[in-house]
Structures are given as C-alpha cells and as structure tokens.
Amino acid sequence: MRKASQEQEKTASAHLNELVEAMTDRITQLESELERLRPTEDAAKATSTEDLSGLSVEELQEKFAKLERDYEAINKELPALEKSYRKAMGIAHKKVMDFTALEERVAILTAEKSKADQKYFAARKDMDIRIAEIRTLRGQNSKSSEIISQLKDVETQHRALITTLEKQIADLKQSNTTIVTESKKLESLSSEATRRADSVKSQIEKLQNLVQSKDTAGRELKEKAMDKEQEVEKLKVRLDKVSSERDKWKTKCQSNSTEEEEMLRNLVLCSVCRSNFKNTILKGCGHVFCNECVDNRLTNRMRKCPSCNKAFDRSDAMPAHL
C-alpha cells in the first residue's frame, strides 16, 4: 500500500514537471508574440483610417520591413509553438493512455473487489461459523473447567483423607506399640500383684484373727456400755427425785425467806436467768449455770462465759451436783 502511494506520487511529480515545462514554453511563446504584436497594434491604430494607396514609398518600405520582422518573429515562434504543441499532444496522449490504463485498472480492481467481497463474505460466514464453534468450545471449556475444578476438589479431599488416614495409621502404630509396652508392664504388674495378693491374703488372715480378737473385746465393751446405760437410767431416776425435792425446797424457801436463805438462794440460783438452779459447770473456767441457759447460748452461738467471757463448747459443759 505504501509502495503504491509512493509510485503514484512519483508519477504525479513527473506529470507536474512536464506541465511546468510546457507552461514555460508557452510563456516564452506568448512573450515573443506580445513583442511581435505590440508595434502592429500601434501601426493598425495609425493606419486604420488611412488608405494604403496614399502611402509613400518610404512608408511602404518601412511597412514591408515591419512585415519582414513579423515574419521572422513568426518563424521564430513556430518551433517553440510546435514544441509546445507536441508536448501538449504528448501529455494529452499520455493522459488518454493513463486514463485507459486507469479504466482497465479500475475494471481489474472492481473484479478484484467483487472477488474480495465474495472472499470477505465467505470469510465472514466462515468467521460466524468459527465464532459459533468458539462459543461452543468455550461452553465446553467452561464445563470442562468446572469438571476439572470438581475433580481437583475431590483430589484435594482424597489427599486430605489419605493424610488423615496415614496419621491415624501412624497413631494406631504408636498406640499398638504403647499397648504392647503397657501389656508387658501389666504382665509384670500382674505377677507383682499376684505376689502382693499372696502377701495380702496372709495379712488378711492375720487381720481376721485380729478382728476376731477385736470382736471379743467389742462384745466386752458393749456389755460394759449396757452396764453404764443401766447406771445412767438409775441416775436419771435419782435426778428426777432430786428435782422433785428441789422443787419442794424451792417452794418452802419462797414461803419462808430470810436474809440467810435469800443469800443461799442467790448462791444456788443461776446468775443469768435467776429462776433455775445451777446444775451445769463449765470446765474451762469453773463457773456454774443452769443447763437451759448454757443450751440457749450454745444454740444462739454465744459461746462465751457470761461471767468471764471465756470461750467454751458443748464438750466443756458437764452436769454439776450441789
């Protein structure tokens, strides 16, 4: 394409140069014709109203000389005119030939264009077919890509599963090794346990003998405890009698009160409630109160002696016999 445009530019430049040369020749011809015709016009103006018959010999000679000069000028102009004419004819003939060649070229190009159009439409049709095939292939490619991605995911899952199974196998092997080791340890421990069991059996026999002896001692202690309980029952009966006598004496004291009796009464009555007799002593400090006041203080968590504020517990309270 670029080469054809360069050739066209060269051809146009050559035609332009030929036209410039023809124009230069034509200008030269016109200049000589102007020089030739300029005095003739003056003479025509001068002799337009005169009659040639009335001219003198000198004027005729002068006119003849002028005609000879014009003839020579015309003879000089003829080669340039002929040259310019030939150039013009050559250029015109060349133009005609170029135009004919151009028409042939146009016809060839038109035929080539029709062929190119046919090829273009055929190529376009083929391109549409190829585009449809490409779309189909792209769809198939996308489906294949999806299948490949799914297969890759499945492969990844299988690899992960294989890795997990390998880890489990390794763990099982290690567990098996550990179990074998522990089994050996258990066998040794079992033999040791058997040995210890034998020794324990002998110890159990000894302990059974000891238990039998302890049972005998326990029976004796139970018998002693039963005896003590009987004594306690007797003491309770005695305490009831003493309490009834105390109430009687209390009534008597209240009916016949003297200063000495009042002093003795204050000495015998509980210093907290002033109503019950002192019958419970605190081992920690030795102060005596009634059992109701002591129980109330233990129940209310006021576990300090009312007289000296020394702490006491239920085990520190014991009955007192006045």
C-alpha positions in Angstrom: 0.0 0.0 0.0 2.8 2.4 0.9 4.8 1.4 -2.2 1.7 2.1 -4.5 1.2 5.5 -2.9 4.9 6.3 -3.5 4.6 5.3 -7.1 1.6 7.5 -7.6 3.4 10.4 -6.0 6.4 9.8 -8.4 4.0 9.7 -11.5 2.2 12.8 -10.3 5.5 14.6 -9.8 6.7 13.7 -13.3 3.4 14.9 -14.9 3.7 18.1 -12.9 7.3 18.6 -14.2 6.1 18.1 -17.8 3.2 20.6 -17.3 5.7 23.1 -15.8 8.0 22.7 -18.9 5.0 23.1 -21.3 3.8 26.2 -19.3 7.3 27.7 -19.5 7.5 27.2 -23.3 4.0 28.7 -23.6 5.0 31.7 -21.6 8.1 32.2 -23.8 5.9 31.9 -26.9 3.4 34.4 -25.5 6.2 36.8 -24.6 7.6 36.7 -28.2 4.1 37.1 -29.6 3.5 40.0 -27.4 6.6 41.7 -28.6 5.6 41.0 -32.2 2.0 42.2 -31.9 2.7 45.3 -29.8 4.0 47.5 -32.7 1.5 46.0 -35.1 -1.3 47.2 -32.9 0.2 50.7 -32.9 0.5 50.7 -36.7 -3.0 49.4 -37.1 -4.3 52.2 -35.0 -2.2 54.7 -37.1 -3.3 53.2 -40.5 -6.8 52.2 -39.7 -8.2 55.3 -41.2 -5.6 55.8 -44.0 -5.6 54.2 -47.4 -2.6 52.2 -48.5 -2.7 53.9 -51.8 -1.9 57.1 -50.2 1.3 55.9 -48.6 4.7 57.0 -49.8 7.5 54.7 -50.8 9.3 55.1 -47.6 6.3 54.3 -45.6 5.7 51.2 -47.7 9.3 50.2 -47.3 9.0 50.7 -43.6 5.8 48.7 -43.5 7.5 46.0 -45.6 10.4 45.9 -43.2 8.0 45.7 -40.4 6.2 42.7 -42.1 9.5 41.0 -42.6 10.4 41.4 -39.0 6.9 40.0 -38.1 7.5 37.1 -40.5 10.9 36.4 -38.9 9.3 36.6 -35.4 6.6 34.2 -36.5 9.2 31.8 -37.9 11.0 32.0 -34.6 7.7 31.4 -32.7 6.8 28.3 -34.8 9.5 25.9 -33.4 8.5 26.8 -29.8 4.8 26.6 -30.7 5.4 23.3 -32.4 7.4 22.1 -29.5 4.8 23.1 -27.0 2.1 21.6 -29.2 3.9 18.3 -29.4 4.4 18.4 -25.7 0.8 19.2 -25.1 -0.2 16.4 -27.6 2.2 14.0 -25.9 0.8 14.9 -22.5 -2.8 14.6 -23.8 -2.0 11.2 -25.4 -0.3 10.1 -22.2 -3.2 11.3 -20.2 -5.6 9.3 -22.5 -3.4 6.3 -22.2 -3.1 6.7 -18.5 -6.9 7.1 -18.3 -7.4 4.0 -20.4 -4.9 2.2 -18.2 -6.7 3.6 -15.2 -10.1 2.4 -16.5 -8.5 -1.0 -17.1 -7.0 -0.8 -13.6 -10.4 0.2 -12.2 -12.1 -2.7 -14.0 -9.4 -5.1 -12.7 -9.8 -3.6 -9.2 -13.6 -3.8 -9.5 -13.3 -7.5 -10.4 -10.8 -8.0 -7.7 -13.1 -6.1 -5.3 -16.0 -8.4 -6.2 -13.8 -11.4 -5.7 -12.5 -9.8 -2.4 -16.2 -9.1 -1.4 -17.0 -12.8 -2.2 -14.0 -13.8 -0.2 -14.9 -11.4 2.6 -18.5 -12.7 2.8 -17.2 -16.2 2.6 -14.6 -15.4 5.3 -17.4 -13.6 7.3 -19.6 -16.6 7.0 -16.7 -18.9 8.0 -15.9 -16.5 10.8 -19.5 -16.7 12.1 -19.2 -20.5 11.9 -15.9 -20.3 13.7 -17.4 -17.9 16.3 -20.2 -20.3 16.9 -17.7 -23.1 17.2 -15.6 -21.0 19.6 -18.7 -20.3 21.7 -19.5 -24.0 21.8 -15.9 -24.8 22.6 -15.9 -22.1 25.3 -19.0 -23.6 26.8 -17.4 -27.0 26.7 -14.2 -25.5 28.1 -16.2 -23.9 31.0 -17.9 -27.2 31.7 -14.5 -29.0 31.4 -13.1 -26.4 33.8 -15.9 -27.0 36.2 -15.4 -30.7 36.0 -11.6 -30.2 36.4 -12.2 -28.0 39.4 -14.6 -30.5 40.9 -12.0 -33.3 40.2 -9.3 -31.1 41.8 -11.6 -30.6 44.9 -12.2 -34.4 45.0 -8.5 -35.0 44.6 -7.8 -32.5 47.4 -10.4 -34.2 49.6 -8.9 -37.6 48.8 -5.4 -36.3 49.6 -6.7 -34.8 52.9 -8.4 -38.1 53.6 -5.2 -40.1 52.8 -3.2 -37.7 55.0 -5.7 -38.2 57.8 -5.7 -42.0 57.4 -1.9 -42.0 57.3 -1.9 -40.0 60.6 -4.4 -42.4 62.0 -2.3 -45.4 60.9 0.8 -43.8 62.5 -1.3 -43.1 65.7 -2.5 -46.7 65.6 1.0 -48.0 65.2 2.2 -45.8 68.1 -0.9 -46.9 70.1 -0.1 -50.5 69.3 3.5 -50.0 70.4 2.3 -48.3 73.5 -0.3 -51.1 74.1 2.4 -53.8 73.7 4.6 -51.9 76.1 1.8 -51.4 78.6 0.9 -55.1 78.1 4.4 -56.1 79.1 4.2 -53.7 82.1 0.8 -55.1 83.0 2.2 -58.6 82.9 5.0 -57.6 85.2 2.5 -55.8 87.3 0.2 -58.8 87.3 3.0 -61.0 88.5 3.8 -58.4 91.1 0.1 -58.1 92.0 -0.2 -61.9 92.3 2.8 -61.8 94.7 1.2 -59.0 96.6 -2.1 -60.8 96.7 -0.5 -63.7 98.3 1.1 -61.5 100.9 -2.2 -59.7 101.3 -4.0 -63.0 101.8 -1.6 -63.8 104.6 -2.2 -60.3 106.0 -6.0 -60.8 105.7 -5.8 -64.0 107.7 -3.8 -62.1 110.3 -6.4 -59.3 110.3 -9.2 -61.8 110.5 -7.6 -63.2 113.6 -7.2 -59.7 114.9 -10.8 -58.8 114.1 -12.0 -61.9 115.9 -10.0 -60.8 118.9 -11.4 -57.2 118.5 -14.9 -58.6 118.2 -14.4 -60.3 121.5 -13.1 -57.0 123.0 -16.1 -55.2 121.4 -18.6 -57.6 123.0 -17.0 -56.9 126.3 -17.2 -53.1 125.6 -20.8 -53.5 124.6 -21.6 -55.3 127.9 -19.8 -52.5 129.8 -21.7 -49.9 127.8 -25.0 -51.6 128.7 -24.0 -51.6 132.3 -23.2 -47.9 132.1 -26.6 -47.2 130.4 -28.3 -49.0 133.3 -26.4 -46.8 135.7 -27.4 -43.8 133.7 -31.1 -44.8 133.9 -30.7 -45.2 137.7 -29.0 -41.8 137.9 -31.9 -40.3 135.8 -34.4 -41.7 138.3 -32.3 -40.3 141.1 -32.1 -37.0 139.3 -35.9 -36.9 139.0 -36.2 -37.5 142.7 -33.7 -34.8 143.4 -35.5 -32.4 141.1 -38.8 -33.0 142.9 -37.2 -32.5 146.2 -35.5 -29.3 144.9 -38.9 -28.0 143.8 -40.3 -28.8 147.2 -37.4 -27.0 148.9 -37.8 -24.1 146.5 -41.4 -23.7 147.4 -40.5 -23.8 151.1 -37.8 -21.3 150.6 -40.1 -18.9 148.8 -42.7 -19.2 151.6 -40.1 -18.8 154.4 -37.4 -16.5 153.1 -34.9 -14.9 155.4 -31.8 -13.0 154.5 -29.6 -16.0 155.0 -31.9 -18.1 153.0 -32.0 -15.4 150.3 -28.3 -15.4 150.2 -28.2 -19.1 149.9 -30.9 -19.0 147.3 -28.9 -16.5 145.2 -25.9 -18.7 145.6 -27.8 -21.7 144.3 -29.9 -20.0 141.5 -28.5 -19.4 138.0 -27.0 -15.9 137.7 -28.3 -15.5 134.2 -32.0 -16.4 134.3 -32.4 -16.1 138.2 -35.1 -18.8 138.0 -33.4 -22.2 137.7 -30.8 -23.8 140.0 -27.2 -24.1 138.9 -26.7 -27.6 137.6 -24.1 -27.3 134.8 -20.5 -26.4 135.2 -18.0 -25.1 132.5 -14.8 -27.0 132.7 -12.7 -24.2 131.2 -13.4 -21.5 133.8 -15.3 -23.4 136.6 -18.4 -21.2 136.6 -21.8 -22.8 137.2 -25.1 -22.0 135.4 -28.4 -23.8 134.6 -28.4 -26.2 131.7 -31.1 -24.2 129.9 -29.0 -21.0 129.8 -26.0 -23.0 128.6 -28.0 -24.7 125.9 -29.5 -21.3 124.8 -26.1 -19.7 124.5 -24.8 -22.7 122.5 -27.8 -22.6 120.2 -27.5 -18.9 119.6 -23.7 -19.2 119.1 -23.0 -17.0 122.1 -20.3 -19.4 123.2 -18.6 -17.3 125.9 -19.0 -17.5 129.7 -21.4 -14.8 131.0 -19.1 -14.2 133.9 -15.6 -14.2 132.5 -16.2 -14.2 128.6 -14.0 -17.2 128.2 -15.0 -19.3 125.2 -16.5 -22.8 125.7 -18.0 -25.6 123.7 -20.7 -28.3 124.3 -18.0 -30.7 125.4 -16.9 -28.2 128.1 -20.4 -28.3 129.8 -20.8 -31.1 132.3 -23.5 -31.6 135.0 -22.9 -30.3 138.5 -24.3 -31.9 141.7 -24.8 -29.4 144.5 
